[in-house]
Amino acid sequence: MRLMKSSLVEKGALYRVTIPKKDFINEGPEVGFNFKIIDDQITFVTTKDNLRSLLDKYPNLIYSRRFVHLWKSKVIPKIISIIFIVLIMILFLSSNSLIREISFKNEELHDEKVYDFVYERLRKIGPFYFLKDGINDLSEELRQKFIDYAWVGLERRGGRIIIDLEQQEVGEEIGDDLSISGNLVASKDGYIKGYLIERGVNLISISQSVKKGQLLVSGNLKYHNPGEEQWTKAKGLVLADTVEYITKTIPKEKSVVEFNGNTTSRLQFVIFGKNINTRKNPYAESNIESSEIFNIGFIKLSREIIKEKQTIKTVYNKENALEYAISIIHKDFKKEHKHPKEKITNIELIYHSESEEKYIFTFIVQKTENIAIFVRR
């Protein structure tokens, strides 16, 4: 009996045969390979001619055709070639027209409505996304739709769309679109110190006390003419002295995880559910941001940005906790108030308490700030 696999492959079709051990001993195949003994049965692979010979002797023989040689020699190389060509095509397309990610230039101004507006203007073809219109046309649509921002723009960087938002400065909460009309009202109680009215009918005077919600500047240019209306968008600055009670809680110990500036990147393949990273993560603590390049079902390619993190621990006593609480109040005020005449005039600690874990401080804060906010009619 010859046991040569090379000669079997040359003859074409192969068959797996199962035969009782006693029959195999009495009359085995002339050609075969991959012999396995299972209980009182022997299985092996043989050629079509040898199978016919065995069937003449054992008509009830169990057998099945094998396609392994065909799969290995023809199918697998073709699949690999097709996958390679598809990968090259997708990588080329992804660098030119595919949209893989929508992000904000300043994540502190993340606006879900703006994000959804951009997302809805993408065309999905299979697993891929493309812009329906040009980037400039979409930017113009955004500026017309979201007039509460001083600026809305889009920037294209490869497969990323970056949304650039800028908030309105004081007195320009909704821009200068005169198709919108309304009034300026008081956002809180205050004592008027000064004002600069650019548009509308002024209804206040210096040294006047006003209540929250009170009408300060009317957008009706004929306000003093009963029964007549001529509306515009009231615009102006109304500075007032205000008083506010603010409570700040400061932990005695605070651990903050921060990025230290070290970053690296890598490509990640997912093939048939198995992750294949092109590089190991070099950092003990890190944050990984992944952006998908393409996904065709059983193959997925992503780019990962790895940012190293470190834990910083701060311990506060009463004195530096108090200083930190005051600094937070100043920081919050500067973030919300941009006019040079707006300022905090005084901060007084009126109450404090302490537990095992934290300090609690309550302040009375006196400010000069713009209290005028626009309300559409």
C-alpha beads as a LAMMPS data file, in Angstrom:
LAMMPS data file: protein, C-alpha beads

377 atoms
376 bonds

1 atom types
1 bond types

-500.0 500.0 xlo xhi
-500.0 500.0 ylo yhi
-500.0 500.0 zlo zhi

Masses

1 110.0

Atoms # bond

1 1 1 0.000 0.000 0.000
2 1 1 1.492 3.371 -1.104
3 1 1 0.915 6.333 1.274
4 1 1 1.937 9.283 -0.896
5 1 1 -0.083 12.488 -0.547
6 1 1 1.488 14.197 -3.583
7 1 1 0.240 11.527 -5.961
8 1 1 -3.249 11.761 -4.493
9 1 1 -3.527 15.469 -5.093
10 1 1 -2.498 15.110 -8.688
11 1 1 -5.333 12.723 -9.391
12 1 1 -8.027 15.219 -8.405
13 1 1 -10.995 14.394 -6.198
14 1 1 -10.310 13.038 -2.722
15 1 1 -12.641 11.177 -0.363
16 1 1 -12.652 10.547 3.366
17 1 1 -13.526 6.922 4.071
18 1 1 -14.537 5.203 7.291
19 1 1 -14.027 1.427 7.407
20 1 1 -14.200 -1.187 10.184
21 1 1 -10.782 -2.082 11.524
22 1 1 -11.195 -5.782 10.673
23 1 1 -12.043 -5.007 7.043
24 1 1 -9.104 -2.611 6.792
25 1 1 -6.727 -5.319 7.995
26 1 1 -8.171 -7.830 5.547
27 1 1 -8.338 -5.536 2.521
28 1 1 -7.036 -1.973 3.002
29 1 1 -6.699 0.733 0.300
30 1 1 -3.822 0.830 -2.117
31 1 1 -3.410 4.575 -1.665
32 1 1 -4.327 6.656 1.425
33 1 1 -3.223 9.210 4.008
34 1 1 -4.399 11.021 7.174
35 1 1 -5.220 7.729 8.931
36 1 1 -7.114 7.971 12.236
37 1 1 -8.283 5.152 14.512
38 1 1 -11.540 5.847 16.367
39 1 1 -12.748 2.911 18.468
40 1 1 -13.095 -0.008 16.039
41 1 1 -13.170 2.260 12.971
42 1 1 -10.371 3.604 10.806
43 1 1 -10.769 6.795 8.765
44 1 1 -8.461 7.902 5.989
45 1 1 -8.364 9.883 2.752
46 1 1 -8.047 8.167 -0.610
47 1 1 -8.602 8.724 -4.331
48 1 1 -11.717 8.183 -6.398
49 1 1 -10.263 5.037 -8.092
50 1 1 -9.340 3.477 -4.753
51 1 1 -12.770 4.333 -3.390
52 1 1 -14.425 2.482 -6.267
53 1 1 -12.267 -0.563 -5.564
54 1 1 -13.262 -0.501 -1.892
55 1 1 -16.953 -0.043 -2.721
56 1 1 -16.848 -3.152 -4.881
57 1 1 -15.769 -5.116 -1.837
58 1 1 -17.711 -3.169 0.844
59 1 1 -20.927 -1.655 -0.645
60 1 1 -21.999 -0.161 2.705
61 1 1 -18.797 1.786 3.105
62 1 1 -19.156 5.268 4.618
63 1 1 -17.416 8.006 2.629
64 1 1 -17.578 11.760 1.795
65 1 1 -15.831 13.958 -0.742
66 1 1 -12.987 16.218 0.357
67 1 1 -12.430 19.710 -1.026
68 1 1 -9.497 20.695 1.168
69 1 1 -6.969 20.613 -1.628
70 1 1 -9.175 22.850 -3.783
71 1 1 -9.767 25.272 -0.896
72 1 1 -6.090 25.565 -0.057
73 1 1 -4.765 25.719 -3.585
74 1 1 -7.332 28.026 -5.236
75 1 1 -9.965 29.543 -2.960
76 1 1 -7.815 30.888 -0.120
77 1 1 -5.288 32.667 -2.412
78 1 1 -8.159 34.301 -4.282
79 1 1 -9.842 35.444 -1.054
80 1 1 -6.570 36.913 0.201
81 1 1 -6.082 38.768 -3.086
82 1 1 -9.639 40.149 -3.014
83 1 1 -9.291 41.287 0.616
84 1 1 -5.987 42.992 -0.186
85 1 1 -7.485 44.838 -3.164
86 1 1 -10.543 45.890 -1.117
87 1 1 -8.311 47.185 1.697
88 1 1 -6.225 49.238 -0.730
89 1 1 -9.359 50.718 -2.337
90 1 1 -10.964 51.562 0.992
91 1 1 -7.797 53.121 2.375
92 1 1 -7.580 55.276 -0.755
93 1 1 -11.211 56.361 -0.529
94 1 1 -11.011 57.048 3.200
95 1 1 -8.258 59.600 2.699
96 1 1 -10.239 61.548 0.109
97 1 1 -13.999 61.471 0.543
98 1 1 -15.096 59.293 3.466
99 1 1 -16.253 60.916 6.705
100 1 1 -15.111 58.890 9.696
101 1 1 -15.634 61.334 12.573
102 1 1 -17.446 64.526 13.591
103 1 1 -15.822 66.468 16.441
104 1 1 -15.765 69.954 17.974
105 1 1 -12.744 72.247 17.911
106 1 1 -13.596 73.239 21.489
107 1 1 -15.302 70.345 23.284
108 1 1 -16.469 72.727 26.034
109 1 1 -18.862 74.155 23.429
110 1 1 -20.184 70.732 22.381
111 1 1 -23.744 71.235 21.116
112 1 1 -25.750 68.094 20.358
113 1 1 -28.170 69.989 18.105
114 1 1 -25.318 71.250 15.920
115 1 1 -23.816 67.749 15.827
116 1 1 -27.136 66.211 14.755
117 1 1 -27.598 68.893 12.076
118 1 1 -24.242 67.966 10.512
119 1 1 -24.816 64.223 10.912
120 1 1 -28.184 64.414 9.141
121 1 1 -26.419 65.897 6.112
122 1 1 -24.237 62.857 5.607
123 1 1 -25.133 60.243 3.008
124 1 1 -24.665 56.639 4.119
125 1 1 -23.636 54.087 1.494
126 1 1 -23.205 50.702 3.111
127 1 1 -20.881 51.191 6.092
128 1 1 -19.493 54.483 4.696
129 1 1 -20.529 58.135 5.132
130 1 1 -20.146 60.993 2.644
131 1 1 -21.143 64.670 2.681
132 1 1 -24.297 65.361 0.666
133 1 1 -23.209 68.936 -0.083
134 1 1 -19.990 70.906 -0.118
135 1 1 -18.323 71.862 3.162
136 1 1 -18.797 75.596 2.467
137 1 1 -22.515 75.224 1.719
138 1 1 -23.025 73.269 4.925
139 1 1 -21.135 75.918 6.923
140 1 1 -23.476 78.598 5.550
141 1 1 -26.535 76.517 6.500
142 1 1 -25.205 76.183 10.036
143 1 1 -24.691 79.946 10.400
144 1 1 -28.259 80.612 9.250
145 1 1 -29.702 77.928 11.526
146 1 1 -27.761 78.565 14.752
147 1 1 -27.791 82.340 15.057
148 1 1 -27.198 82.181 18.825
149 1 1 -23.501 81.681 18.102
150 1 1 -21.143 84.440 17.008
151 1 1 -19.564 82.021 14.542
152 1 1 -20.285 78.529 13.254
153 1 1 -17.874 76.981 10.769
154 1 1 -16.674 73.603 9.502
155 1 1 -13.180 72.397 8.722
156 1 1 -12.250 69.211 6.864
157 1 1 -9.142 67.306 7.968
158 1 1 -8.900 64.027 6.100
159 1 1 -11.847 61.932 7.209
160 1 1 -12.752 64.289 10.094
161 1 1 -15.229 67.155 10.131
162 1 1 -14.352 69.679 12.843
163 1 1 -17.115 72.013 14.050
164 1 1 -15.869 75.447 15.155
165 1 1 -18.241 77.340 17.478
166 1 1 -17.756 80.777 19.033
167 1 1 -20.071 82.196 21.684
168 1 1 -21.607 85.643 21.452
169 1 1 -19.918 88.465 23.277
170 1 1 -21.834 90.488 25.857
171 1 1 -24.835 92.229 24.317
172 1 1 -24.747 90.035 21.184
173 1 1 -26.429 86.906 22.405
174 1 1 -28.107 86.140 19.099
175 1 1 -26.112 88.127 16.557
176 1 1 -27.381 90.990 14.429
177 1 1 -30.118 89.264 12.447
178 1 1 -32.710 92.071 12.349
179 1 1 -35.383 89.684 11.141
180 1 1 -35.608 88.723 14.836
181 1 1 -37.198 91.199 17.219
182 1 1 -37.572 91.392 20.967
183 1 1 -36.643 93.114 24.230
184 1 1 -33.850 93.284 26.777
185 1 1 -34.929 92.210 30.268
186 1 1 -33.113 91.895 33.605
187 1 1 -31.527 88.503 34.282
188 1 1 -31.448 89.235 38.050
189 1 1 -32.099 91.920 40.644
190 1 1 -29.712 94.865 40.468
191 1 1 -28.915 98.532 40.976
192 1 1 -28.258 100.300 37.645
193 1 1 -24.766 101.805 37.352
194 1 1 -24.673 102.564 33.654
195 1 1 -25.827 101.470 30.217
196 1 1 -25.015 101.616 26.533
197 1 1 -28.105 101.151 24.357
198 1 1 -27.364 100.493 20.685
199 1 1 -30.870 99.713 19.506
200 1 1 -34.321 99.981 21.103
201 1 1 -36.169 102.272 23.537
202 1 1 -34.438 102.736 26.900
203 1 1 -36.784 102.345 29.913
204 1 1 -34.263 102.646 32.740
205 1 1 -32.123 105.273 34.425
206 1 1 -28.917 105.296 36.469
207 1 1 -29.332 104.578 40.217
208 1 1 -32.588 102.723 39.533
209 1 1 -33.290 99.382 41.212
210 1 1 -34.683 96.664 38.947
211 1 1 -36.099 93.194 39.542
212 1 1 -35.377 89.980 37.714
213 1 1 -37.474 89.814 34.506
214 1 1 -38.132 93.568 34.418
215 1 1 -38.231 95.195 30.971
216 1 1 -35.082 97.293 30.448
217 1 1 -35.051 98.118 26.745
218 1 1 -38.042 97.692 24.450
219 1 1 -37.622 96.469 20.898
220 1 1 -40.796 98.355 19.960
221 1 1 -39.516 101.649 18.572
222 1 1 -42.984 103.154 19.090
223 1 1 -43.254 101.953 22.686
224 1 1 -44.421 105.373 23.867
225 1 1 -47.125 105.555 21.200
226 1 1 -50.036 103.468 22.497
227 1 1 -51.489 101.149 19.883
228 1 1 -48.545 101.510 17.490
229 1 1 -45.756 99.012 16.897
230 1 1 -42.496 99.033 14.998
231 1 1 -40.296 96.203 16.163
232 1 1 -36.535 95.677 16.021
233 1 1 -34.048 93.600 17.936
234 1 1 -33.128 95.494 21.095
235 1 1 -29.401 95.539 21.742
236 1 1 -27.294 97.018 24.504
237 1 1 -25.332 96.711 27.715
238 1 1 -26.860 97.383 31.138
239 1 1 -24.367 97.377 34.020
240 1 1 -25.730 96.904 37.527
241 1 1 -24.445 96.214 41.022
242 1 1 -25.629 92.782 42.110
243 1 1 -25.343 90.643 45.214
244 1 1 -25.222 86.839 45.222
245 1 1 -24.708 84.149 47.847
246 1 1 -22.324 81.442 46.604
247 1 1 -21.424 78.198 48.384
248 1 1 -18.344 76.192 47.452
249 1 1 -17.444 72.718 48.707
250 1 1 -13.741 71.801 48.663
251 1 1 -12.582 68.223 49.392
252 1 1 -9.658 67.883 51.804
253 1 1 -7.989 65.491 49.391
254 1 1 -8.470 65.541 45.649
255 1 1 -7.048 63.200 43.069
256 1 1 -7.176 64.418 39.504
257 1 1 -6.257 62.364 36.479
258 1 1 -4.680 64.619 33.894
259 1 1 -3.039 64.171 30.521
260 1 1 0.689 64.894 30.661
261 1 1 1.018 65.664 26.949
262 1 1 2.562 62.380 25.830
263 1 1 0.680 60.798 22.940
264 1 1 1.179 58.065 20.375
265 1 1 -0.978 56.371 17.767
266 1 1 -1.504 52.961 16.260
267 1 1 -3.713 51.073 13.823
268 1 1 -6.043 48.366 15.056
269 1 1 -7.383 45.594 12.832
270 1 1 -10.351 43.459 13.825
271 1 1 -10.544 40.353 11.637
272 1 1 -13.304 37.854 12.340
273 1 1 -13.719 39.351 15.831
274 1 1 -10.034 39.129 16.754
275 1 1 -8.172 42.337 17.663
276 1 1 -4.785 42.839 16.047
277 1 1 -2.848 45.910 17.256
278 1 1 0.090 47.140 15.231
279 1 1 1.772 48.490 18.392
280 1 1 1.556 47.852 22.127
281 1 1 0.262 50.557 24.479
282 1 1 3.465 52.001 26.030
283 1 1 1.677 53.788 28.894
284 1 1 0.608 52.374 32.275
285 1 1 -2.337 54.804 32.468
286 1 1 -3.871 56.140 29.301
287 1 1 -6.962 57.178 27.430
288 1 1 -7.594 55.725 23.978
289 1 1 -9.605 57.597 21.357
290 1 1 -10.592 55.453 18.406
291 1 1 -11.798 56.637 15.009
292 1 1 -13.073 54.085 12.530
293 1 1 -11.466 54.122 9.075
294 1 1 -13.651 51.426 7.567
295 1 1 -15.825 48.476 8.535
296 1 1 -16.873 45.819 6.048
297 1 1 -18.347 43.276 8.451
298 1 1 -15.649 40.753 9.210
299 1 1 -12.822 43.274 8.764
300 1 1 -12.551 46.565 10.620
301 1 1 -9.721 49.093 10.645
302 1 1 -9.451 51.889 13.215
303 1 1 -6.866 54.488 14.162
304 1 1 -6.278 54.863 17.907
305 1 1 -4.801 57.944 19.579
306 1 1 -3.284 56.977 22.948
307 1 1 -2.840 59.781 25.509
308 1 1 -0.843 59.137 28.658
309 1 1 -2.499 60.033 31.959
310 1 1 -1.108 60.632 35.423
311 1 1 -2.828 60.964 38.782
312 1 1 -2.136 64.179 40.725
313 1 1 -3.101 64.246 44.400
314 1 1 -3.736 67.542 46.203
315 1 1 -4.210 67.904 49.977
316 1 1 -5.934 71.081 51.266
317 1 1 -5.876 72.693 54.694
318 1 1 -8.436 75.347 55.655
319 1 1 -6.362 78.288 54.411
320 1 1 -5.506 77.034 50.944
321 1 1 -8.980 75.501 50.562
322 1 1 -10.433 78.985 51.176
323 1 1 -8.064 80.496 48.600
324 1 1 -9.004 77.812 46.102
325 1 1 -12.739 78.417 46.633
326 1 1 -12.301 82.159 45.995
327 1 1 -10.236 81.465 42.873
328 1 1 -13.061 79.296 41.513
329 1 1 -15.529 82.165 41.967
330 1 1 -13.250 84.526 40.020
331 1 1 -12.660 81.941 37.299
332 1 1 -16.392 81.285 36.855
333 1 1 -17.108 85.007 36.652
334 1 1 -14.454 85.641 33.984
335 1 1 -15.773 82.745 31.937
336 1 1 -19.290 84.219 31.803
337 1 1 -18.495 87.963 31.680
338 1 1 -16.276 89.469 28.971
339 1 1 -16.865 93.225 29.117
340 1 1 -13.941 95.146 30.703
341 1 1 -16.298 97.055 33.037
342 1 1 -17.700 93.857 34.511
343 1 1 -15.920 92.870 37.715
344 1 1 -16.207 91.364 41.178
345 1 1 -16.082 94.225 43.645
346 1 1 -16.041 92.289 46.914
347 1 1 -16.093 88.735 48.312
348 1 1 -16.858 88.173 52.003
349 1 1 -16.834 84.805 53.808
350 1 1 -19.976 84.647 55.939
351 1 1 -20.035 80.958 56.948
352 1 1 -17.816 77.888 56.911
353 1 1 -17.976 74.321 58.216
354 1 1 -15.715 71.300 58.148
355 1 1 -16.106 67.517 58.136
356 1 1 -13.609 64.671 57.876
357 1 1 -13.723 64.829 54.094
358 1 1 -14.435 68.441 53.071
359 1 1 -14.644 72.178 53.771
360 1 1 -17.798 74.171 53.045
361 1 1 -17.584 77.936 52.486
362 1 1 -20.438 80.369 51.889
363 1 1 -19.676 83.831 50.512
364 1 1 -21.562 87.014 49.761
365 1 1 -20.288 88.194 46.383
366 1 1 -20.791 91.761 45.142
367 1 1 -20.412 92.300 41.391
368 1 1 -20.824 94.863 38.665
369 1 1 -22.139 92.971 35.663
370 1 1 -24.309 93.144 32.577
371 1 1 -27.796 91.986 33.531
372 1 1 -29.460 92.561 30.128
373 1 1 -30.545 89.433 28.251
374 1 1 -32.437 89.298 24.981
375 1 1 -35.925 87.777 24.894
376 1 1 -37.683 87.236 21.594
377 1 1 -41.214 88.551 21.421

Bonds

1 1 1 2
2 1 2 3
3 1 3 4
4 1 4 5
5 1 5 6
6 1 6 7
7 1 7 8
8 1 8 9
9 1 9 10
10 1 10 11
11 1 11 12
12 1 12 13
13 1 13 14
14 1 14 15
15 1 15 16
16 1 16 17
17 1 17 18
18 1 18 19
19 1 19 20
20 1 20 21
21 1 21 22
22 1 22 23
23 1 23 24
24 1 24 25
25 1 25 26
26 1 26 27
27 1 27 28
28 1 28 29
29 1 29 30
30 1 30 31
31 1 31 32
32 1 32 33
33 1 33 34
34 1 34 35
35 1 35 36
36 1 36 37
37 1 37 38
38 1 38 39
39 1 39 40
40 1 40 41
41 1 41 42
42 1 42 43
43 1 43 44
44 1 44 45
45 1 45 46
46 1 46 47
47 1 47 48
48 1 48 49
49 1 49 50
50 1 50 51
51 1 51 52
52 1 52 53
53 1 53 54
54 1 54 55
55 1 55 56
56 1 56 57
57 1 57 58
58 1 58 59
59 1 59 60
60 1 60 61
61 1 61 62
62 1 62 63
63 1 63 64
64 1 64 65
65 1 65 66
66 1 66 67
67 1 67 68
68 1 68 69
69 1 69 70
70 1 70 71
71 1 71 72
72 1 72 73
73 1 73 74
74 1 74 75
75 1 75 76
76 1 76 77
77 1 77 78
78 1 78 79
79 1 79 80
80 1 80 81
81 1 81 82
82 1 82 83
83 1 83 84
84 1 84 85
85 1 85 86
86 1 86 87
87 1 87 88
88 1 88 89
89 1 89 90
90 1 90 91
91 1 91 92
92 1 92 93
93 1 93 94
94 1 94 95
95 1 95 96
96 1 96 97
97 1 97 98
98 1 98 99
99 1 99 100
100 1 100 101
101 1 101 102
102 1 102 103
103 1 103 104
104 1 104 105
105 1 105 106
106 1 106 107
107 1 107 108
108 1 108 109
109 1 109 110
110 1 110 111
111 1 111 112
112 1 112 113
113 1 113 114
114 1 114 115
115 1 115 116
116 1 116 117
117 1 117 118
118 1 118 119
119 1 119 120
120 1 120 121
121 1 121 122
122 1 122 123
123 1 123 124
124 1 124 125
125 1 125 126
126 1 126 127
127 1 127 128
128 1 128 129
129 1 129 130
130 1 130 131
131 1 131 132
132 1 132 133
133 1 133 134
134 1 134 135
135 1 135 136
136 1 136 137
137 1 137 138
138 1 138 139
139 1 139 140
140 1 140 141
141 1 141 142
142 1 142 143
143 1 143 144
144 1 144 145
145 1 145 146
146 1 146 147
147 1 147 148
148 1 148 149
149 1 149 150
150 1 150 151
151 1 151 152
152 1 152 153
153 1 153 154
154 1 154 155
155 1 155 156
156 1 156 157
157 1 157 158
158 1 158 159
159 1 159 160
160 1 160 161
161 1 161 162
162 1 162 163
163 1 163 164
164 1 164 165
165 1 165 166
166 1 166 167
167 1 167 168
168 1 168 169
169 1 169 170
170 1 170 171
171 1 171 172
172 1 172 173
173 1 173 174
174 1 174 175
175 1 175 176
176 1 176 177
177 1 177 178
178 1 178 179
179 1 179 180
180 1 180 181
181 1 181 182
182 1 182 183
183 1 183 184
184 1 184 185
185 1 185 186
186 1 186 187
187 1 187 188
188 1 188 189
189 1 189 190
190 1 190 191
191 1 191 192
192 1 192 193
193 1 193 194
194 1 194 195
195 1 195 196
196 1 196 197
197 1 197 198
198 1 198 199
199 1 199 200
200 1 200 201
201 1 201 202
202 1 202 203
203 1 203 204
204 1 204 205
205 1 205 206
206 1 206 207
207 1 207 208
208 1 208 209
209 1 209 210
210 1 210 211
211 1 211 212
212 1 212 213
213 1 213 214
214 1 214 215
215 1 215 216
216 1 216 217
217 1 217 218
218 1 218 219
219 1 219 220
220 1 220 221
221 1 221 222
222 1 222 223
223 1 223 224
224 1 224 225
225 1 225 226
226 1 226 227
227 1 227 228
228 1 228 229
229 1 229 230
230 1 230 231
231 1 231 232
232 1 232 233
233 1 233 234
234 1 234 235
235 1 235 236
236 1 236 237
237 1 237 238
238 1 238 239
239 1 239 240
240 1 240 241
241 1 241 242
242 1 242 243
243 1 243 244
244 1 244 245
245 1 245 246
246 1 246 247
247 1 247 248
248 1 248 249
249 1 249 250
250 1 250 251
251 1 251 252
252 1 252 253
253 1 253 254
254 1 254 255
255 1 255 256
256 1 256 257
257 1 257 258
258 1 258 259
259 1 259 260
260 1 260 261
261 1 261 262
262 1 262 263
263 1 263 264
264 1 264 265
265 1 265 266
266 1 266 267
267 1 267 268
268 1 268 269
269 1 269 270
270 1 270 271
271 1 271 272
272 1 272 273
273 1 273 274
274 1 274 275
275 1 275 276
276 1 276 277
277 1 277 278
278 1 278 279
279 1 279 280
280 1 280 281
281 1 281 282
282 1 282 283
283 1 283 284
284 1 284 285
285 1 285 286
286 1 286 287
287 1 287 288
288 1 288 289
289 1 289 290
290 1 290 291
291 1 291 292
292 1 292 293
293 1 293 294
294 1 294 295
295 1 295 296
296 1 296 297
297 1 297 298
298 1 298 299
299 1 299 300
300 1 300 301
301 1 301 302
302 1 302 303
303 1 303 304
304 1 304 305
305 1 305 306
306 1 306 307
307 1 307 308
308 1 308 309
309 1 309 310
310 1 310 311
311 1 311 312
312 1 312 313
313 1 313 314
314 1 314 315
315 1 315 316
316 1 316 317
317 1 317 318
318 1 318 319
319 1 319 320
320 1 320 321
321 1 321 322
322 1 322 323
323 1 323 324
324 1 324 325
325 1 325 326
326 1 326 327
327 1 327 328
328 1 328 329
329 1 329 330
330 1 330 331
331 1 331 332
332 1 332 333
333 1 333 334
334 1 334 335
335 1 335 336
336 1 336 337
337 1 337 338
338 1 338 339
339 1 339 340
340 1 340 341
341 1 341 342
342 1 342 343
343 1 343 344
344 1 344 345
345 1 345 346
346 1 346 347
347 1 347 348
348 1 348 349
349 1 349 350
350 1 350 351
351 1 351 352
352 1 352 353
353 1 353 354
354 1 354 355
355 1 355 356
356 1 356 357
357 1 357 358
358 1 358 359
359 1 359 360
360 1 360 361
361 1 361 362
362 1 362 363
363 1 363 364
364 1 364 365
365 1 365 366
366 1 366 367
367 1 367 368
368 1 368 369
369 1 369 370
370 1 370 371
371 1 371 372
372 1 372 373
373 1 373 374
374 1 374 375
375 1 375 376
376 1 376 377
